[in-house]
């Protein structure tokens, strides 16, 4: 007596597990990559750059929480900022201005000061956090 065997089916391998693995690897490498480009700060020229002229030191403008302004440590107002910025920028086109608002300064005041500096002719305005306002409990 001969038993009938079932015909053997050809083995079928699905592509779903392969696609799943490729997707997981893609996610792994995307999440593990760092897409941030670190740039050099323009506050000071690099050492040993040579040349016969040096860049002027940056001007630091601080804005306190109550709206008081200072120009390199001396009290100032918006008219003084406009006048001095225009004078410095006409003397040197690459003058760098650093605006340092206090941590709890009004964002509208910061925007107004940046507008005043830009209308006075400043081309390089840097916005920095006030280093004296950093709470060490954040670290």
Secondary structure as UniProt FT lines:
FT   HELIX           16..32
FT   TURN            47..48
FT   STRAND          59..63
FT   TURN            65..66
FT   STRAND          69..71
FT   TURN            72..73
FT   STRAND          74..76
FT   HELIX           78..91
FT   TURN            93..94
FT   STRAND          96..101
FT   TURN            103..104
FT   HELIX           107..119
FT   TURN            120..121
FT   STRAND          124..129
FT   HELIX           131..133
FT   HELIX           136..138
//
